[in-house]
């Protein structure tokens, strides 16, 4: 459906931004020694919760906006639900990857944001089209 393609930039842009912001918070915390491997799970869980909350808030807004644009509640539901999942996934990867890079001896400040943005974009588009396929019975 052509209507689905109109929302891809919104979804991947949101996911990339959210993931990059989360990685920035984690990298800053690592640099200031506020994030350690001892408290990383708790902080990662908090960040994922924030991503879920942010995604839910934005998802509700996007449902009404996409319905207004497309006139289909099913398309609107696919877009909104996708935004919730992409936001949550982006915070998970945005928080987890810098920790993995540190463990591997790679500077997370250098590779986190580009790597996360690309990964979240690819997985976000895949997630969106899978959700749309299920909701719209495509």
C-alpha positions as CSV (number, residue, x, y, z in Angstrom):
1,X,0.0,0.0,0.0
2,X,1.3,3.4,-1.0
3,X,-0.3,4.9,2.2
4,X,2.2,3.0,4.3
5,X,5.2,4.5,2.6
6,X,4.2,8.0,3.6
7,X,5.0,7.3,7.2
8,X,8.4,5.6,6.8
9,X,10.4,8.8,7.3
10,X,8.5,9.6,10.5
11,X,9.1,6.2,11.9
12,X,12.8,5.8,11.1
13,X,13.5,9.4,12.0
14,X,11.9,9.0,15.4
15,X,13.7,5.7,16.0
16,X,17.1,7.0,15.0
17,X,16.7,10.1,17.1
18,X,15.5,8.3,20.2
19,X,18.2,5.6,19.8
20,X,21.0,8.3,19.4
21,X,19.7,10.2,22.4
22,X,19.7,7.2,24.6
23,X,23.2,6.2,23.5
24,X,24.4,9.8,24.3
25,X,23.0,9.5,27.8
26,X,24.7,6.1,28.3
27,X,28.0,7.3,26.8
28,X,27.9,10.4,29.0
29,X,27.2,8.2,32.0
30,X,30.1,5.9,31.2
31,X,32.4,8.9,30.8
32,X,31.4,10.3,34.1
33,X,31.5,6.9,35.8
34,X,27.8,7.2,36.6
35,X,27.1,4.1,34.5
36,X,29.0,1.0,35.5
37,X,28.5,-2.6,34.6
38,X,27.1,-3.1,38.1
39,X,24.2,-0.6,37.6
40,X,23.9,-0.9,33.8
41,X,20.9,-3.2,33.9
42,X,18.9,-0.9,36.1
43,X,19.7,2.1,34.0
44,X,19.0,0.3,30.8
45,X,15.6,-0.9,32.2
46,X,14.8,2.7,33.1
47,X,15.7,4.0,29.7
48,X,13.6,1.3,28.0
49,X,10.7,2.4,30.2
50,X,11.2,6.0,29.1
51,X,11.3,4.8,25.5
52,X,8.0,2.9,26.0
53,X,6.4,5.9,27.6
54,X,7.6,8.3,25.0
55,X,6.6,5.9,22.2
56,X,3.1,5.5,23.7
57,X,2.6,9.2,24.0
58,X,3.8,9.9,20.4
59,X,2.0,6.8,19.1
60,X,-1.4,8.1,20.3
61,X,-0.7,11.5,18.6
62,X,0.4,9.8,15.4
63,X,-2.7,7.6,15.3
64,X,-5.0,10.6,15.1
65,X,-2.6,12.4,12.7
66,X,-2.3,9.5,10.3
67,X,-6.0,8.9,10.4
68,X,-6.6,12.5,9.5
69,X,-4.1,12.1,6.6
70,X,-5.1,8.7,5.3
71,X,-8.7,8.2,6.6
72,X,-8.0,4.6,7.7
73,X,-8.1,3.5,11.3
74,X,-6.2,0.3,10.4
75,X,-3.3,2.3,8.8
76,X,-3.4,4.7,11.7
77,X,-3.2,1.8,14.2
78,X,-0.3,0.2,12.3
79,X,1.6,3.5,12.3
80,X,0.9,4.2,16.0
81,X,1.8,0.7,17.2
82,X,4.9,0.7,15.1
83,X,6.0,4.0,16.7
84,X,5.6,2.5,20.1
85,X,7.6,-0.6,19.3
86,X,10.3,1.3,17.4
87,X,10.8,3.8,20.2
88,X,11.1,1.0,22.7
89,X,13.5,-0.9,20.5
90,X,15.5,2.2,19.8
91,X,16.1,2.9,23.5
92,X,17.0,-0.8,24.1
93,X,19.6,-0.7,21.4
94,X,20.7,2.8,22.2
95,X,21.4,1.8,25.7
96,X,22.8,-1.6,25.1
97,X,25.2,-1.1,22.2
98,X,27.5,1.5,24.0
99,X,27.9,-1.0,26.8
100,X,28.8,-3.8,24.3
101,X,31.3,-1.5,22.6
102,X,33.0,-0.7,25.9
103,X,33.2,-4.3,26.7
104,X,34.8,-5.0,23.3
105,X,37.3,-2.2,23.9
106,X,35.7,0.1,21.2
107,X,35.1,3.8,22.0
108,X,31.3,4.0,22.2
109,X,31.3,7.8,21.5
110,X,32.7,7.2,18.0
111,X,30.5,4.4,16.8
112,X,27.3,4.4,18.8
113,X,25.1,7.0,17.1
114,X,25.7,6.0,13.4
115,X,25.5,2.3,14.2
116,X,22.4,2.7,16.2
117,X,20.6,4.9,13.7
118,X,21.3,2.5,10.9
119,X,20.3,-0.6,12.9
120,X,17.1,1.0,14.2
121,X,16.2,2.3,10.7
122,X,16.5,-1.1,9.2
123,X,14.8,-3.0,12.0
124,X,12.2,-0.2,12.3
125,X,11.1,-0.4,8.7
126,X,11.0,-4.2,9.0
127,X,8.9,-4.0,12.1
128,X,6.5,-1.4,10.6
129,X,5.8,-3.5,7.5
130,X,5.4,-6.7,9.6
131,X,2.9,-4.9,11.9
132,X,1.1,-3.4,8.9
133,X,1.0,-6.8,7.2
134,X,-0.7,-8.3,10.2
135,X,-3.1,-5.5,10.9
136,X,-4.1,-4.9,7.3
137,X,-4.0,-8.6,6.3
138,X,-1.6,-8.0,3.5
